[in-house]
Each structure stands twice: as structure tokens, then as C-alpha cells.
Amino acid sequence: MKVNATYFQNDPQRPLVYGEVELINPPRQRLRGEPVKEGVLVQPVMCGFCGTDNELMHMGAKGLLGPKFPAGTNRLINGHEGVVWVPSQNRFAIVLIRGGDSIDPTRYTEDETYFEYGCDQADGLFSDAMYVNPDMLLRIPDGYVKDGKLALSFAKKMVFPDPFACMLFQLERMEDLGSAHWFRQTARRHKCSLEEARRIAADEIFQRTVIFGLGTTGMFIGDIIRQAHPEAKILFVGRSPEDSPKVVFAKEQARADYLVNSFADPADCARAIVEALGGRATTFIGVSGANVEHTIAFEHKALGCNGVYNSFSLGPKVTFDTMPFGFENHLIFGSINFRQDHMEKAIEMLAVSRYDEIVGLIDREEFTADPMGAYADKIYCKAAPMKTAVIWNKDYIDTTR
């Protein structure tokens, strides 16, 4: 079956193109032990652009995409965020992106394999049609479809379940690891059982929280921490002016404070963080993608004794001096995953959120006429909205709601 789609290829001049592509439908498996199934045909309706798409385009320009292509092809249809229509089931769905021959494809191990629709070995959403394992089509909540069309406001929110689910996973990890890190001294302070101390510690680790970087992931984790831990003190650190729309929105969502990082010296930034928090951080979450994150946290002591350092950025190298690190008893971890239940919870939480307000739309015809130009000049430029999406099939969207 031939369709029109955008796709990546190994080409130094044209790593991303739009044109006719032959779809393939290899049998796939959601989890180890489950049946291998052929995909059902779905029609993408709304698609969001992710930084991963931009990175894959650059990899294609360097000729590095071979391992990412579906078997037997020399291209990858991109796109892993959005809503699809399932004709055979007469319903809309969110695609669970990761599956494979693994106990949990978001935590696969050495003897397991995985795939990701639109990212790795499986075609994605920027296409007139695609095939998806039927077990990986997640249901949307009731009330957002009228006369066979999806409300635009809801569709915009549904470009976020993948990153939002990642942040739900981050919260779970910080609670699990942080409470295990603290609970014995917490039990002594509160003179309570170890079981009760675990519960208290999972809350206390967020008493002074730094979120270093304010993209969508930083915004999401701040919001999620606030909902789970109402008494947390949360400080966003970013380079945008405090009166910028994204900062105002993020502060409202997370009921957080904000520090403009206009400091030439990282030591000055660290001192300002400690002053704003009223003490050194109990948790430091790095989501800026900048190497200065770890310098501010460790070398300049923005992160306090027994503090938790969550490295969520891709790219920076985390280094620390082992002598103070050992004595200050820091806990450092990094993991970029989620489970299906995180994805399902993300859909429910996003449905009642305001996150449609930060999604800007690019016209499909404008995007497909020059995909690479759109990436450079509209989607990933400095003037771009926090999130950009495209209505891929206007027949299924009600733009009045």
C-alpha cells in the first residue's frame, strides 16, 4: 500500500523528504510472551513534533540512520506523538509507541529487543496511514468526540502523552529512590516505623526542588510534582524572561517560583538558587541539556547533603569530585522510560489540563512543501511555540471546540 508521508533517509542534503512511500506490515509483539500480530490500518489525525525528530534528521544527514530503519527498507516514516483514527474499530486512539520481545520494552535488557513507532525500526505518524499492533492502540476518554470528530483542544493535548508519561515515570523513580535514600534517618527524626518513614521521605525529598531548564519536560515534571506533593517548594531555573508566556504558564501550573539564569558565573547561579529556595536543594532535576547543570549542583553546591540528582538531559556529561560526593551522600540517577500504565494515566491527566494552550499549529501543506525548511524556520527556531503540531487529517477534527 502506497501513501504520502514524510520520512528520514541517509542523505547529506535531503535527510527528510515528503513523498510516496510503500507501507510495510511486519508482525509485531507488544510484550514478551504475547502473540505476535500484524498491525491494523490506522489514519493519523494530529501529529506533534518532538526534538527526537530533529535529532533523527541530523543523524540522517550524517548517514547514521541505518539501524533505525524498518527491516528491509532504507527509510523511516517519522512521528511518534499524536492521535489516530482506527477505521476497523470506529474509534480514535493514542499509539503506545514502544513494544518488542521484552518483559517491558521501556526497560529492555541485553537479551531483549524493542521497536518504537516513528523512531526505531517501525514507521510513524507523519503519514496518510500506518500499521499498528492492535494491542498498542490506547483508548481516549469519553466526551471528546462529537459527530465523528475530535475536539481540536483535546487533540492538541494528545501530542503530549509520551513525554508526560516519561515525567510520571520520573516522579515514580524519584519517590522510590529518594525515599529509600532517606527513610532510615527520616524514621529517627520522626520517631516512626521504617514503613511510615518511607512514605514521609517520599514527600520530604521535594521540600526544596530545582528544575533546571524550562522546556515542556521541565514544565511537566513541575506540574506533576505539585499535584503529587502539594507542599513541595519548586523552583524553575531558565533563561527566558520571567514575563514570557511559557514562564507565566509554567509558574501557574506548578505554583512554582522562577529564577532567570542570566549569570555569567555558575557559582553566582548556584548561590541565587540556594537563596531562592531558602537552603540547598533536596532534589535537583536537570532538563536543560546544558553541561552547566552538574557544575551548579555539585561543584557549586546547589544540591544539599543527601540530595537527589535526576539527570534527564540528553547530551551533558555528569562529573563530580568523589571526595565531597561521598561525604555529602548524593544520589545520582538517570532513566528515560515509561510504562503503558504511565501512558494511560498521562492521557487521563492531560485530558483535563490546559496544555492545549502551548501548542501552535503549522499547516500541513506548508510543512510538506518543505519539511526541512519548516523544521529550521518554524518548528525549532527561537520564535517557535513551546510545541508545534500539524492536523494531518482535517476530516476528523472539529476546530470549533
N, C-alpha and C positions, 0 to 999 in steps of 0.2 A: 504494500500500500504506500503510495507516494503522497507526501504532504508538504506544505510550505512551513519552514521553520528557520530559526537562527541556530547556527551550530559552530562549534570550535573545530579547528584543524591545525595541524602543524604547518605554518606558513609564516615566514618573517614579515610579509607585507599584509596578508589578509587572514589573520588568525581567527577572526569572527566574521561570518558572512550570513546572508539570508538567501534562501533559495529552496529548490525542491529536494526532498530527501526521501529515501526509501526506508520506511519503518521496519524494524525487526521485532519479533516477539518471542524471545527465548524463554523457556520455563524458568521461573524463579521461586525462591523459597523465603518466607518471612523469617522463620527461626529454625534452628536445627531440630530435627525430629518431626517437623511439619511437612505436609505434602508439597511437592514441587508443582507449581501451577503455571499455566500460560496466563498472560495478562488479559484483562478485559479492556476494550477500547474506551477511552475517555477523551473529552474535549476540554482542554484548558480554557478557563474563563477569565481569571485575573491572575497576573503573574507579577511577582516582586523581584527587584534586582538586589543582589547580595554582593558584598565585597569579594566573596569567593568567585563569582562570575568574572569580576575584573581581574583577579589573580590568574584564573584559568586562561583568560585571553592573553595575558603576558607570557604564560607558560607556552602557549601555542606559538607565539612569536619566536620563542627560543627553541622550538622543536621538542618540547619536553612532555607532550600530552599523550604519547603512545600508550602508557599503562592505564590511562583514564578512558580510552575509547572502548565502547562495547565490543566484545569479541567478534572478529570478522569484519570490522569496519575501520575507517580511518577518520572518523569524526565523532563528535559528541554533541547532541542537542542539549543545550544548557537550560537552566531554570529549575529551582527546587523549592520555591515559595509561592503558594497561591491556592486557588480553588479550581476544581474541575467539575464538569458535568458528566454523569455516568448514564449514557442513553439506555443501556440494558437494564438498569435499575431505577431509572426515572428519578434521580436524585443528584444533589450536589455532594461533593466530598472534598476532604483535605488529604493529600497524599502523604502517607508515612514514608519518609524519604529513605531510611536505611533498612536493609534486610540482608539475609545471607545465610550461609551454612555456619551458624554460630548460636551459642546459647543466648547471647544478647548482642546484636550487631553494633550497638554503640560502645561495647566494651570487648570487642573481639580479641582473641588471644592468638598465639603463634600457629596453632593447628586449625584455625578457623578462617573463613573468608567472608567478605561483605561486599555490598554494592550500594550506591547512592544514586537515586534518580536525579539526573541533571548534573551530577558531579563526578561520578566514578563508575564506569562500566555499564551505565544504564541511561537511556535518553530521558530528557526532562520536559519541562512545561512550555517552553517558548516554541510551541508547535501547534498546528491546527488539530492534531490528535496525538495520542501516545498510548502505550500499553502499560497497565499497572496490575501487579498481583492483586486479585480481588480482596485478599486479607489485609491489604495495606491501604484501603480506602476508608478513612475515618469519617464518621458521621458528624454533621454540623448540628448545633442546637435548633430546636423548633422556633418558628416565629420570624425567620428572616427571609422566607421565600413567599412571594405573592404572585399569583398568575404565572407561575413557572419562571419567575425572575428573582434574582438575588438582589437584596438591597445593596446599593453601592457602598454605603457607610460600613456595612458588615464585611463586604468583600475586601475593602481596604485593610481592615483589621486582620483578615485571614492571610496576609502576606507575612505575618509575624509568628505563627505558632512554632516554627523551627527555632529561631533564636530565643523566643520566650521560654520554650521548653528547656533549652540549654541553661537558661538562668534559673529555672526551677530546680534543675539538677545541681547547679552551683549552690543554691540555698541548702539543699539536702546535704551536700558534701560538707559545707561549712558547719552546719549544725552537727552532723555526725562526727567529723574530725575534731572540730572545736570543742565540743562537749567532752569527747574522750581525752582531749588535751588538758582540760581544766578541771574535770569533775572531782578529782581527789582533794585538791586544795579548796574547791568550792564546798565540798562536804564539811571540811574543817571550819571554814568561815561561817557556814550557816548551821553547823552542828546538826546535820541531817543525814539520812541514809545515802549510800552511793547512788542508788536508783533515782532518788529525788534530786541529788546533785547533778546528775546528767541532764535532767530536764531544765534545771536552773541555769547550768552552764551554757546550754544551747541558746539561751536567751542573752546571757551576760556577754558572750563574745561579740555581740553587736552594740555594746554600750557606747563605743566610740569607733565608728566605721568610716573609713576613707574609700571613696570610689574615684580612682584616679583615671580620668577620661570620661567624656560625656558624648558618646555615640549612642546608638539605640541599645546596645548591650548594657552599657553603664546605666542608662535610664531605666531599663527593665529591672536590673538587679536591685536598684534603689527602691523601686516601687514594690517589688516582691518582698524585700526585707521589711519594709514598712508594714505591709499587710500581715506578715507573719509575726513581727516583733514591734508592736506599736510604740514601745518605749525607747526604741533604738535612737541614738543620735547619729545622723547620717550627714556626711559632708562630701559633696561633689567637688572635684577639682578639674578645671578645664581651662581652655584658652579663650573661649567665646566671651564676649561682654555679658555682664550679669543681666542686662535688659534685653538680650537676644531672645527671640521667640522660643527656641529649644530649651534654653536655660530656665525661662519662666515656666514653661510647661513641665519640665523635669522636677523643678522645685515644688510645684503644686502637687504633682502625682506622688512624690515620695515624702512630701513635707520635710524637705531637707534644706540644709544650708549650702552655700556655694562660695568657692574661693577661685578668683581669677588667677591663673598661673601666668603672671607676666614677669616672673622673677628671672633675672639673668643667672643667678647663682642657685643651684638646687638646695643649698643649705638654707637660704632665705625662705624658699618654698616650704621646706620641712618645718622651720620654726613657725611659719604662718599657719600650717596645718595643725600643729600642736596647740597653738594659741586659740584657733577657731574651735577645736574640739574640747578644750579645757583639760588637756592631757594627751599623752602619746596614744596612738591608735591601738585598739584591741584587735581590729581586723583591717587589713589593707588589701583592696581589690584592684589589681592593675588591669585596666582595659583600654589604655591609650595607644598601645603599640609602640611606645617610646622607651628607649633604653634607660631613661632617667628614672623610671618607676622604682627600680630596685635600689638605685643610689639614694633616693629620697627616703625610702623605707628603712634601709639597713645602715648605710654609711652615715646618713644624717639623722638617724634615729626617730623618724616619724612614727615607726612601729614600735610599740612598747614591749616590755618583758612579757613573755608567754603569749605574744601576739601571733595571729594567724595571717599568713600572706597567701593570697589566692592569685596565682599568675594565670590570667585568662587571655592575655595578649598573645598574638602570633607574631613572632619575629624577634623580640628583645631577648637578650641573654641575661639570665639572672645570676648574679655573683654576690658573694658575701665573704667577709672575713671570719674564718672559723672560730677564732678566739671569742669575740663578743657574741657571735651567733650561738655558740654553745652555752655561754653563761646567761644569755638573755632568753634562751629556750624557745626560739621561734619555731613555728610550724609552717613549712612551705609546701604547697601542693599546686598541681595544675592538671586540669582534665577538661576536655571539650566533648561532652556527651549528653545524651538524654535517653530516657526510655519511652515506650509507647504511652505509658500512663502519664508521663510528663507532658507529652504532646496533647493528649486528650484533655488534661487539666488546663493546658495553655489555651486551647480552643475555647473552653468554657469561660475562663477569666478574661480573655481578650474580647469575647462577645459583648461583655458589659462594660468595656473600657472606653476611653476617649482616644485610643491610638489611631483612629482614622484621621484625626486632626493633623498628624505629622506626615501623612502620605500625600505626595504630589504625583500627578499622572502625566505620562508622556503619551502622545497619540501613537497608536500602533503604526500608522503609515509613516510618521516621522521617524520612528525608531527603525523600522525595517528598511527604509530607504538608505540609511547609512548607520548601521549598528555601532561600528567603531567610533564614528563621529559623535553619536548620541552618548556613548559611554564617556567620552572625553569632555564634551561640551555641555551636557545636560544632566547626566546621572551621577557622575563622580567629580564634578567640578566644585569649586568653593561655594558657588552660589546655589548649588543643588539643595533640594529639600532634604530633611533627615532621611526620608525613604522615598524611593521612586517606584512606581508600579505602572503597568500597562493593562488596559482592558483588552484582552486578546480576542474575546468573542462578545460583541455588544448585544447580541440577541438574548443573552442570559442575564443582563444587568439592568436593574431599574435605577436610573440615575436620579430619580426624584426622591429617593429615600436614602 
